[in-house]
């Protein structure tokens, strides 16, 4: 009897690419005429949070746009960024916190499971911590599931790995 084919659905970001994108954004802020002497900063401590600080809303939006552009150039999906609200900080500055999404949380995993079940294909899906394992007898069914998930408008960046 043939073994089932399977793949894993994950949402991971290469933190080294994030570091490269942030370094490029910091360099651009230091060189851009409108941001050069504005005391605008981007802080990242190799965790999953990026802090942006600027003297006013417009400069903060410009910095956020620069970070987004650098992410896209480094092939990091903008869906992996979870931008918080702009908040006023001490000294009349404005700050914003951006979280990098790593893994699929339970709510999104349940949504993805519902999408898979509603596809009416003969596949099994299991939530395993921060990823989902999808298995089926037919490789064609797995490929159709991939197409269904790519066609959905989800707020999370999905990758398909361990395709066996």
C-alpha positions in Angstrom: 0.0 0.0 0.0 1.3 3.4 -0.9 2.2 5.9 1.8 0.3 9.2 2.0 1.9 12.3 0.5 2.1 15.3 2.8 3.4 18.8 3.2 3.5 21.4 6.0 2.0 24.9 5.9 4.2 27.4 7.9 4.6 31.1 8.2 8.2 31.9 8.9 10.4 34.8 8.2 14.2 34.7 7.8 15.4 37.0 10.6 18.8 37.5 8.8 16.9 39.0 5.8 15.0 41.2 8.3 18.3 42.4 9.7 19.5 43.2 6.2 16.4 45.1 5.3 16.5 47.1 8.5 20.2 48.0 7.9 19.4 49.2 4.4 16.5 51.3 5.8 18.7 52.8 8.4 21.3 53.8 5.7 18.6 55.3 3.5 17.2 57.3 6.4 20.7 58.7 7.1 21.1 59.8 3.5 17.6 61.1 2.6 17.4 64.8 2.6 14.0 65.0 4.4 15.0 62.6 7.1 18.7 63.2 7.5 18.8 65.5 10.6 15.4 64.6 12.0 16.5 62.2 14.8 14.4 59.5 13.3 15.4 56.0 14.4 14.7 52.3 13.7 15.5 49.9 16.5 15.7 46.2 16.3 17.3 43.8 18.8 17.2 40.6 16.8 13.8 39.6 18.2 10.4 40.0 16.6 9.8 43.7 17.3 10.9 46.7 15.3 10.5 50.2 16.9 10.2 53.3 14.7 10.6 56.8 16.2 10.2 60.1 14.4 9.5 63.8 15.2 6.1 63.8 13.5 3.5 61.6 11.8 4.6 62.4 8.2 8.2 61.4 8.9 7.1 58.2 10.7 4.9 57.2 7.7 7.9 57.8 5.4 10.1 55.6 7.6 7.4 52.9 7.6 7.2 53.1 3.8 11.0 52.8 3.6 11.0 49.7 5.8 8.2 48.1 3.8 10.1 48.8 0.5 13.2 47.2 1.9 11.3 44.2 3.1 9.8 43.7 -0.3 13.2 44.0 -2.0 14.5 41.3 0.3 11.6 39.0 -0.6 9.9 39.3 2.8 6.2 39.6 2.5 4.6 42.7 3.9 1.9 40.4 5.4 4.6 39.3 7.9 4.6 42.8 9.4 2.0 43.5 12.1 2.1 47.3 12.5 0.8 48.8 15.7 -0.8 52.2 16.2 1.2 55.4 16.0 1.7 56.7 19.6 3.0 60.0 21.0 6.2 59.6 22.9 8.2 61.8 25.2 9.7 65.0 23.7 6.9 65.5 21.1 8.0 62.4 19.1 5.9 59.8 17.5 6.6 56.1 17.7 5.3 52.9 16.2 5.9 49.2 17.0 6.0 46.6 14.2 5.9 42.9 15.2 7.3 40.3 12.9 4.8 37.3 12.6 6.5 34.0 13.1 4.4 30.8 13.0 0.6 30.4 12.5 -1.4 31.2 15.6 -4.4 29.1 16.6 -7.0 31.4 15.0 -5.4 31.4 11.6 -4.8 27.7 11.9 -8.5 27.1 12.4 -9.4 29.4 9.5 -7.0 27.5 7.2 -8.4 24.1 8.4 -11.9 25.4 7.6 -10.8 26.4 4.1 -9.2 23.0 3.6 -12.3 21.2 4.8 -14.6 23.3 2.6 -12.5 22.4 -0.5 -14.2 19.0 -0.4 -11.0 17.2 -1.4 -9.9 14.0 0.3 -7.2 15.4 2.5 -6.4 15.4 6.2 -5.1 18.4 8.1 -3.6 18.6 11.6 -2.6 21.6 13.6 0.9 21.0 15.0 2.0 23.9 17.3 2.7 26.8 14.8 2.3 24.8 11.6 -0.3 22.7 9.8 0.4 19.2 8.3 -1.7 18.3 5.3 -1.7 14.7 4.0 -3.5 12.8 1.3 -3.3 9.7 -0.8 -3.0 11.7 -4.0 -0.3 14.3 -4.8 -2.8 16.0 -7.1 -5.1 16.7 -4.1 -2.2 18.3 -2.2 -1.4 20.5 -5.2 -5.0 21.6 -5.4 -5.0 22.5 -1.7 -1.9 24.7 -2.3 -3.7 26.5 -5.1 -6.9 27.0 -3.0 -4.8 28.5 -0.1 -2.9 30.7 -2.5 -6.1 32.0 -4.0 -7.5 32.9 -0.5 -7.0 36.4 0.8 -5.4 35.7 4.1 -3.6 38.3 6.3 -0.7 35.9 6.8 2.2 34.9 4.6 2.1 31.1 4.0 4.9 28.8 2.8 4.7 25.1 1.9 7.6 23.0 3.1 8.5 19.3 3.6 6.6 18.2 0.4 6.8 14.4 0.4 
